[in-house]
Amino acid sequence: MELPRRQLGDELLPPGELTDIRARLRRIASKHDLVSVVACAFDYRTRMLPFIVADLRMAPAGVRSIGGEMVDSGFTKTRIVQQQWNRNFRPSKMRLDGRVPDIFLLSSMQLHAHQMEELIRDTFRIDESHRPLIIVGGSKFVYEPWGAFSADKDDPWAADVAVTGEQYILLNLLEVLLSIRAEGEPMRSAFNRARDEGLLDNVPGLVYARGEKPGVAEELVDTGVQRLVGDLDEHADVTLGYGILEPPSRDETLSSRALPAERVRRYSPISSLLLTLGCKFKCPYCPIPAYNQRQFRAKSGERIADDIRRIRLAYGIRIYFGADDNFFNDKKRALDIVETLEKARIGNEPLRRRIRLATEVTVHDTIMMKDHLQLVRKAGFRTIWLGVEDMSGALVRKGQTADKTVEAFRLLRERGILPMPMMMHHDAQPLLSRGNNAGLLNQVRILKNAGAASMQVLMITPSPGSKIHEETYTSGFVYDSVGGRKVETYMIDGNLVVASKHKDPWKKQFNILAAYIYFYNPFRMLKMLVMQFGNKQIAQYAAVQVFGMYGLVHTIRRTLGWALRLVFGRIVRRTEAPVSPLPMRSPDGTRADHDVSAP
C-alpha cells in the first residue's frame, strides 16, 4: 500500500519553517541542557554485493543530518554512533558528558530491524527512572511504524515514539516537549504528559503507543503523513554531523570525545550528500513517488557547492555520492546544479579538480541530457549509476531498451564518466536467451561491452510502501520459510531469493551469482587492462573490479547455503501482507494513515 497523499496544497511546510524552528529551539536549548545519542542500526549479515566496502566506509547521510539538526538547534551535547564502526555498542552502558542521555534516537532501515530491536531491548536494562526518551526513525518506520513497539506482556521493549518521516518532525516534537518540560524533569516524563494531554496529535508524522505497562503497547496512535520541507537548502550545515561521530572501537561504551576532524577521512573517505529527492516515474514496485507526495525537491547549486566546499576543507573528503532518487529527473534543476559546480572554486582552484562526484539517474533522462553531459563531467561527476533494471521491458518500461541503454553508456564514456548499471532479476527472465536480449547474461554481456564499470543485480522483492506490496503477499509470491528457516528482515535486500513463483527458485539464486561471476573475474580484468591500455579511466575500472571480486567472495559465502535450501527445502509461502499486530487509529479515532490493514 502506498502512503496516502495529504490534501492538495498541504504537502509542504511553509517556506523557511525548518530554518525557523531551529532558531526557536536555539533560544531555549541552554535552559534544558539536554544530552542525546543518535544511533544507526546495522546488521553485518547484509554485507554483500553491491554495497560491500562502501557500507563501512561512508558515514550515512541520514544520521549525520539528524545529528547536525540537533547541534544546529542548540543541543550540542550530541553523539552519533554507527554499528558499522561500533559493533559492540550497548545503549545500557552509554554515558555522554558523564550522564545517561536524556534522548536516545535510533535510525534503522528494514534490513537492520533485528539490530534495532536489540538496541531498544538493551536500553530497557537502564532503570526506568533514568531511561532516556527513545525516538526511532528511518525508512523502516516510514512504512511500518508498528515495528518499534512490543505487544508481548512477557517481553517488554518499545520505543516511546516513532518518527515516520524527515528531520522536521523530530524538531517539532522537541519543541512541543520543551514547551511544557519543567526544570530537571526527565524527557520521558515530559513526553508522557504531552501524549496524555493530546499535545502530540498536531505533530504530523508521529506514531506513539498507549498501554498500562511500560514497553508493552495496547494500541498505536498515528498523527498522519508528514508535511515535507520543500526547499532542501533549509537543512542544517552538513559539516555538523561529521563533528560528532563516535570513533570506531570495539568498546560497549562511548568515547570521551568525538572522532577528531583529522581522522574522519580515514574512516569515511566517501561522503553521501542529499542533492535531490523525487522521481517522475511511477514504477509499481517503488515507494519513492508516494513518499515524496509526488513532489520533486532539490538543493540549489550554490548550496551544494558550499556543502562540498565545507566538507572538503574541514575533513579532506574527496569523493561524494549524491543520495538522489533520479538526479536528472528535472532537467532545469540538474543544469542549475552542474553549471554552478562547474564554476565553483575552492581557494584559487576550481572545485571540480579537488573532488569526485557520483549520483543515480535513469537511462531515459541520461539521453535527454545528452547535450549537457560534457558539462556534467566538468562539474566533477565521474561516476553515474543508472537504473537499467531489465532492458527487455518485461519488468517495467521507462525508456530503457537495449539500444538506448548502450547509447546512454556511450554518451557517458565519451565524456569520461563511468556508467554503473543497476539491474533487477525476475521470474520471467531466463539466464540465457537466443535471438533476443531477454536473458540475464545476455544483458550483462551487452552492458559489459558497453563499458559498464560495475554491476548490480538484485532479485525483485516486495518493497514496503509500493503500489504492489500487498499483492505480492496475498498472491503467495513471498516466502515465509525455506527448509524450516524463517525469512528474516535482513534477507529482504534483493541478494537472496525470498519472493518468487518460479518452479525452481534456486535457479534464480544461482542466476544472480552467475551474473556476478561473469562480470567480476580476473580474466575479464586482465583482458580489459590489455585492451584499454592507456585509457585514463583504466585505473578506476581496475579498482572497481578488485572491489567487486572481493565482494563476490562474501556474496557467494553468504548466499550459497540459502541456494541449497531452495534446492532441497520445503517452501512455505505467506498469504497476508505485514500489518500492525496492534490496533492503530488517528487521534480522532478514525483510520490511521499507516494502518495497511484498514479497508
C-alpha positions in Angstrom: 0.0 0.0 0.0 1.3 3.4 -0.9 1.3 6.2 1.7 -1.8 8.4 1.3 -1.4 11.9 -0.1 -2.0 14.9 2.0 -4.7 17.3 0.8 -3.6 19.1 -2.4 -1.7 22.2 -1.5 -0.9 21.0 2.0 2.0 18.6 1.1 4.8 21.1 2.0 5.8 23.1 5.1 5.7 26.9 4.8 8.9 28.2 3.3 11.6 28.8 5.9 9.9 26.7 8.6 12.8 24.3 9.1 15.2 27.2 9.5 12.8 29.0 11.8 12.2 26.0 14.1 15.9 25.5 14.7 16.2 29.2 15.6 13.3 28.8 18.1 14.9 25.8 19.7 18.3 27.6 19.9 16.6 30.2 22.1 15.5 27.7 24.7 18.1 24.9 24.3 20.5 26.3 27.0 17.7 26.2 29.6 17.4 22.4 29.2 21.0 21.2 28.8 20.0 18.0 27.0 22.3 15.1 26.2 21.4 13.0 23.2 22.8 10.0 21.4 21.9 9.2 17.8 22.5 5.5 16.8 22.5 3.9 13.4 21.5 0.2 13.5 23.5 -2.1 11.2 23.2 -5.9 10.6 26.6 -7.4 9.5 24.7 -10.2 7.8 23.8 -7.8 5.0 27.4 -7.4 3.9 27.3 -8.5 0.3 27.4 -7.0 -3.2 26.7 -4.4 -4.4 27.2 -2.4 -1.2 30.1 -4.1 0.5 33.1 -1.8 1.2 31.0 1.4 0.9 28.7 0.2 3.7 31.6 0.6 6.2 33.4 3.5 4.5 30.7 6.1 4.2 29.0 7.6 7.3 25.3 7.6 6.4 23.7 10.9 5.4 20.6 10.2 7.5 22.1 10.0 11.0 24.6 12.8 10.1 21.7 15.0 9.2 19.8 14.2 12.4 22.8 14.9 14.5 23.5 18.1 12.6 19.9 19.4 13.0 20.2 18.7 16.8 23.5 20.6 17.1 22.3 23.5 15.0 19.2 23.6 17.2 21.4 24.2 20.2 21.7 20.7 21.5 25.5 20.5 21.2 25.9 17.5 23.6 25.0 15.0 20.9 27.0 12.0 19.6 26.4 9.8 16.6 27.1 6.1 17.0 27.2 3.7 14.0 27.0 0.0 14.5 29.1 -0.2 11.3 32.0 1.2 13.3 30.9 0.3 16.9 29.6 -3.3 16.6 29.7 -3.9 20.4 27.9 -0.7 21.4 25.4 -1.2 24.2 22.9 1.6 25.0 22.6 0.4 28.6 26.2 1.5 29.1 26.3 4.7 27.2 27.3 7.9 29.0 27.9 11.3 27.4 29.3 14.2 29.4 29.2 11.8 32.4 25.4 11.3 32.1 22.9 8.8 30.8 21.5 10.6 27.7 18.1 12.4 28.0 17.2 11.3 24.5 18.2 8.1 22.5 17.5 8.5 18.8 17.7 5.3 16.8 17.6 5.1 12.9 17.1 1.9 11.0 16.4 0.5 7.6 14.1 -2.5 7.2 17.2 -4.7 6.7 18.6 -3.8 10.1 15.4 -4.1 12.1 16.7 -7.0 14.2 19.6 -5.0 15.4 17.3 -2.0 16.1 15.1 -4.2 18.2 18.2 -5.5 20.2 19.4 -1.9 20.8 16.0 -1.0 22.2 15.9 -4.1 24.4 19.3 -3.2 25.8 18.1 0.3 26.5 15.4 -1.2 28.7 18.1 -2.5 31.0 18.5 1.1 32.2 16.5 1.7 35.3 13.1 3.2 34.3 13.7 6.4 36.3 16.9 7.1 34.3 15.9 5.6 31.0 16.1 8.1 28.1 13.3 9.1 25.8 13.5 6.6 22.9 12.7 8.0 19.5 13.1 5.8 16.4 13.1 6.9 12.7 14.5 5.9 9.3 12.9 4.1 6.3 11.8 1.1 8.4 9.3 3.3 10.3 8.1 5.4 7.4 6.1 2.4 6.3 6.0 0.0 9.2 6.0 2.2 12.4 4.5 -0.6 14.5 7.9 -2.4 14.3 9.1 -0.2 17.1 6.6 -1.5 19.7 6.1 -4.8 21.5 2.7 -6.2 22.3 4.1 -9.1 24.4 3.5 -8.6 28.1 6.2 -11.2 28.8 8.7 -9.4 26.6 8.5 -5.6 27.2 10.5 -3.4 24.9 9.4 -0.4 22.8 10.4 3.0 21.6 8.4 5.8 23.1 7.6 7.3 19.7 8.3 6.6 16.0 9.0 9.4 13.5 7.5 8.4 10.2 9.4 10.9 8.1 12.0 13.6 8.0 14.0 15.7 10.4 11.4 18.5 10.9 9.1 16.0 12.7 11.8 15.4 15.3 12.4 19.1 15.9 8.6 19.8 16.0 8.3 17.0 18.6 11.1 18.5 20.7 9.6 22.0 20.5 6.3 20.7 21.9 8.0 18.7 24.7 10.3 21.6 25.8 7.4 24.0 25.9 5.9 22.0 28.9 9.0 20.5 30.4 9.7 21.5 34.0 13.3 22.3 35.1 15.2 19.0 35.6 12.2 16.9 34.5 13.1 13.6 32.6 12.3 13.9 28.9 10.2 10.7 29.1 8.1 12.3 31.8 7.5 15.4 29.6 6.7 13.1 26.7 4.1 11.2 28.6 2.4 14.3 29.8 2.3 15.8 26.3 0.9 12.5 25.0 -1.8 12.2 27.6 -2.8 15.9 27.1 -3.1 15.4 23.3 -0.3 17.9 22.6 1.4 15.4 20.1 -1.7 15.0 18.0 -1.0 18.1 16.0 2.5 17.0 15.0 2.1 15.1 11.7 4.4 12.2 11.3 4.4 10.5 14.7 3.2 7.1 15.9 3.1 6.5 19.7 1.8 3.8 21.9 -0.8 3.6 24.7 -0.7 1.0 27.3 -0.6 0.4 31.1 2.7 -1.4 31.3 6.0 0.3 30.1 7.3 -1.4 27.0 4.0 -3.1 26.2 1.7 -1.4 23.7 -2.1 -1.9 23.6 -2.8 0.4 20.8 -1.0 2.9 18.5 -1.9 6.4 17.7 -0.9 7.8 14.2 -0.8 11.5 13.8 -0.8 11.2 10.0 1.5 11.7 7.0 4.2 14.3 7.3 4.5 17.7 5.7 7.7 17.9 3.6 10.4 20.5 3.5 10.1 22.0 0.1 13.4 23.8 -0.2 16.3 21.4 0.8 18.6 24.4 1.3 16.9 24.8 4.7 18.7 21.8 6.1 21.5 22.4 8.7 25.2 22.7 7.8 26.4 19.3 6.6 29.7 19.5 8.4 28.0 19.4 11.9 27.2 15.7 11.7 30.8 14.8 11.0 31.9 16.7 14.1 30.0 14.5 16.5 30.8 11.0 15.1 31.8 8.3 17.7 35.3 6.9 16.9 35.3 3.3 15.7 36.1 0.9 18.5 35.2 -2.5 20.0 34.0 -1.0 23.2 30.5 -1.2 24.6 30.6 2.3 25.9 31.1 5.8 24.4 34.4 7.5 24.0 35.1 10.7 26.0 35.4 12.7 22.8 34.1 12.6 19.2 36.2 11.4 16.3 38.9 14.1 15.6 38.4 16.0 12.3 41.8 14.9 11.0 40.7 11.2 11.3 37.3 11.5 9.7 38.5 10.9 6.2 40.4 7.8 7.2 37.2 6.1 8.2 34.7 7.8 5.9 36.6 8.6 2.6 33.2 8.8 0.8 30.6 11.4 1.8 26.9 10.8 1.0 25.1 14.1 0.3 21.4 14.9 -0.2 21.1 16.7 -3.5 17.6 16.0 -4.8 14.6 13.9 -3.9 11.8 12.5 -6.0 11.2 10.8 -9.4 8.7 11.3 -12.1 8.4 7.6 -13.0 5.7 5.5 -11.2 7.2 2.0 -11.1 4.7 -0.2 -9.2 7.5 -1.8 -7.1 8.9 1.6 -5.9 7.6 3.7 -2.9 9.6 6.9 -3.8 6.9 8.9 -5.6 4.3 8.4 -2.9 6.7 9.1 -0.1 7.6 12.4 -1.8 3.9 13.3 -2.2 4.5 13.4 -6.0 6.9 16.3 -5.4 10.5 16.8 -6.7 12.7 18.7 -4.3 16.3 19.8 -4.6 19.1 21.9 -3.1 20.3 24.8 -5.1 23.6 24.6 -7.0 25.1 27.3 -4.6 24.1 25.3 -1.5 25.5 22.0 -2.9 28.8 23.7 -3.9 29.0 25.2 -0.4 28.3 21.9 1.3 31.1 20.2 -0.7 33.5 23.0 -0.1 32.9 23.0 3.6 33.4 19.2 3.9 36.5 19.2 1.7 38.1 22.0 3.8 37.1 20.6 7.2 37.6 16.9 6.7 39.6 16.5 3.4 37.0 14.1 1.9 37.3 14.0 -1.9 34.6 11.5 -3.0 30.9 12.5 -2.9 27.9 10.4 -3.6 24.6 12.1 -4.3 21.8 10.3 -2.4 19.4 11.1 -5.3 16.3 9.2 -6.5 16.9 10.4 -10.0 19.3 13.4 -10.4 18.3 14.1 -14.0 14.6 14.0 -13.1 14.2 17.7 -13.6 16.5 19.0 -16.4 16.3 22.6 -15.4 17.3 21.9 -11.8 20.0 19.5 -12.8 21.5 22.1 -15.1 21.4 24.7 -12.3 23.4 22.4 -10.1 26.0 21.3 -12.7 26.5 24.8 -14.0 27.2 26.2 -10.5 29.5 23.3 -9.6 31.5 23.8 -12.9 32.1 27.4 -11.9 32.6 26.9 -8.2 36.1 27.4 -6.7 37.9 26.3 -3.5 40.5 28.8 -2.8 42.3 29.7 -6.0 41.4 26.4 -7.7 38.3 25.1 -9.4 36.3 22.9 -7.0 35.9 20.2 -9.6 39.6 19.4 -9.6 39.5 18.7 -5.9 36.6 16.3 -5.8 34.9 13.3 -7.5 31.1 13.2 -7.7 28.7 10.3 -8.3 24.9 10.0 -8.4 21.9 8.0 -9.7 19.9 8.6 -12.8 17.7 6.7 -15.4 18.6 5.7 -18.9 15.8 7.8 -20.4 16.9 11.0 -18.6 20.5 10.5 -19.4 19.7 10.5 -23.1 17.5 13.6 -22.6 20.6 15.3 -21.1 23.0 14.2 -23.9 23.8 17.7 -25.0 24.8 18.6 -21.4 26.8 15.6 -20.3 30.1 17.3 -21.0 29.1 20.0 -18.6 28.1 17.3 -16.1 31.7 15.9 -16.4 33.2 19.4 -16.0 31.1 19.8 -12.8 33.0 16.9 -11.2 30.8 13.9 -11.9 33.0 10.9 -12.6 30.6 8.0 -11.9 26.9 7.6 -12.6 24.6 4.7 -11.5 21.8 4.0 -14.0 18.6 2.2 -13.2 18.7 -0.2 -16.1 16.5 -2.9 -14.4 15.6 -5.1 -17.3 16.4 -3.9 -20.9 13.8 -6.1 -22.4 11.0 -4.1 -20.8 9.4 -7.2 -19.3 9.6 -5.9 -15.8 9.0 -2.2 -16.2 9.0 0.2 -19.0 10.7 3.6 -18.6 12.6 4.0 -21.8 15.4 1.6 -21.1 15.7 -0.5 -24.3 19.0 -2.2 -25.1 19.8 0.3 -27.8 19.0 3.3 -25.6 21.0 1.8 -22.8 24.0 1.2 -25.0 23.6 4.8 -26.3 23.5 6.2 -22.8 26.6 4.3 -21.8 28.4 5.5 -24.9 27.5 9.1 -24.2 28.8 8.9 -20.7 32.0 7.1 -21.6 32.8 9.6 -24.4 32.7 12.3 -21.8 34.8 10.5 -19.2 32.0 9.3 -16.9 31.9 5.7 -15.7 28.5 4.1 -16.2 27.4 1.7 -13.4 24.2 -0.3 -14.2 21.7 -1.4 -11.6 19.7 -4.4 -12.7 16.7 -6.4 -11.3 16.3 -10.1 -12.0 12.7 -11.6 -12.0 10.9 -14.8 -12.6 10.2 -14.3 -16.3 13.8 -13.6 -17.1 16.0 -16.6 -18.2 19.7 -16.9 -17.6 20.4 -17.1 -21.3 18.2 -16.4 -24.4 18.6 -17.0 -28.1 17.7 -14.4 -30.7 16.9 -11.6 -28.3 18.4 -9.8 -25.2 15.9 -11.1 -22.7 18.4 -13.3 -20.8 20.2 -12.0 -17.7 23.7 -13.0 -19.0 22.8 -11.6 -22.5 22.1 -8.2 -20.8 25.2 -8.4 -18.6 27.3 -9.1 -21.8 25.8 -6.1 -23.5 26.5 -3.8 -20.5 30.0 -5.2 -20.1 30.8 -4.5 -23.8 29.2 -1.1 -23.5 31.7 -0.1 -20.8 30.0 -0.8 -17.5 32.5 -0.4 -14.7 30.5 -2.2 -12.1 27.4 -4.4 -11.9 24.4 -4.6 -9.5 22.0 -7.5 -9.9 19.3 -7.9 -7.3 16.2 -10.1 -7.3 13.0 -8.1 -7.2 11.5 -8.3 -3.7 8.5 -6.7 -2.0 9.1 -3.1 -1.0 7.0 -1.6 1.8 5.1 1.5 0.6 5.0 0.4 -3.0 1.8 0.0 -5.0 2.1 -3.8 -5.4 3.4 -4.5 -1.9 0.2 -6.1 -0.5 -0.4 -8.0 -3.8 3.0 -9.7 -3.6 2.0 -11.2 -0.3 -1.6 -12.1 -0.9 -0.7 -13.8 -4.2 1.7 -16.2 -2.5 4.8 -14.6 -4.1 6.6 -14.1 -0.8 8.2 -16.9 1.2 7.6 -17.3 5.0 10.3 -20.0 5.4 12.5 -22.3 3.3 13.7 -25.7 4.6 12.5 -24.7 8.1 14.4 -21.5 8.2 12.3 -18.4 8.7 12.8 -15.5 6.3 14.2 -12.6 8.4 14.2 -8.9 7.6 17.9 -8.7 6.9 17.3 -11.1 4.0 14.9 -8.8 2.1 17.6 -6.8 0.2 17.4 -8.5 -3.2 20.5 -10.6 -2.8 18.5 -13.6 -1.6 15.6 -15.1 -3.4 12.8 -14.7 -0.8 9.9 -14.0 -3.2 9.3 -16.0 -6.4 6.7 -18.1 -8.1 9.3 -19.9 -10.3 9.0 -23.6 -10.1 12.8 -23.9 -9.5 13.6 -20.7 -7.4 17.1 -22.0 -6.8 17.9 -21.3 -10.4 17.1 -17.6 -9.8 19.6 -17.6 -6.9 22.3 -19.2 -9.0 21.5 -16.9 -11.9 22.4 -13.9 -9.8 25.7 -15.5 -8.8 26.4 -16.5 -12.4 25.9 -12.9 -13.5 28.3 -11.6 -10.9 30.9 -14.2 -11.6 30.6 -13.5 -15.3 31.2 -9.8 -14.7 33.7 -9.8 -11.8 36.6 -12.1 -12.6 40.4 -11.8 -13.0 40.3 -12.9 -16.7 38.0 -10.1 -17.6 40.1 -7.6 -15.7 43.3 -8.7 -17.4 41.6 -8.5 -20.8 40.4 -5.1 -20.1 43.8 -3.9 -18.9 45.3 -5.1 -22.2 42.6 -3.8 -24.5 42.3 -0.4 -22.8 45.9 0.2 -22.0 46.5 4.0 -22.0 42.9 4.8 -21.2 42.8 7.5 -18.5 40.0 5.6 -16.7 41.7 2.2 -16.6 42.8 2.6 -13.0 39.3 3.3 -11.9 38.0 0.3 -13.9 40.6 -2.0 -12.3 39.8 -0.7 -8.8 36.1 -1.4 -9.2 36.8 -4.9 -10.5 39.1 -5.6 -7.5 36.4 -4.4 -5.0 33.8 -6.4 -7.0 35.8 -9.6 -6.7 36.3 -9.1 -3.0 32.6 -8.5 -2.6 31.8 -11.6 -4.8 33.6 -13.8 -2.4 31.5 -12.6 0.5 28.3 -12.8 -1.6 29.0 -16.4 -2.5 29.7 -17.3 1.1 26.5 -15.7 2.4 24.1 -16.9 -0.4 25.3 -20.4 -1.2 23.6 -22.0 1.8 20.3 -20.3 1.0 20.6 -21.5 -2.6 20.9 -25.1 -1.4 17.9 -24.7 0.9 15.9 -23.5 -2.2 17.0 -26.7 -3.9 16.1 -29.2 -1.2 14.0 -27.4 1.3 10.2 -27.1 1.6 9.0 -23.6 0.8 6.2 -22.2 2.9 4.6 -19.1 1.4 2.9 -16.1 3.0 -0.6 -15.2 2.1 -1.0 -11.9 4.1 0.9 -8.7 3.9 2.7 -7.5 7.1 0.3 -5.4 9.2 0.3 -4.0 12.7 -0.3 -6.6 15.4 -1.7 -3.7 17.4 -4.8 -1.7 16.7 -4.0 1.7 15.1 -6.1 4.8 14.9 -5.7 8.5 14.2 -6.1 10.9 17.2 -9.8 11.4 16.4 -10.4 7.7 16.3 -10.7 7.3 12.5 -8.5 5.2 10.2 -4.7 5.7 10.7 -2.7 6.7 7.6 -0.1 4.0 8.3 -2.7 1.2 9.0 -2.3 -1.0 5.9 -4.9 -3.5 7.3 -7.6 -0.9 7.1 -10.1 -1.2 4.2 
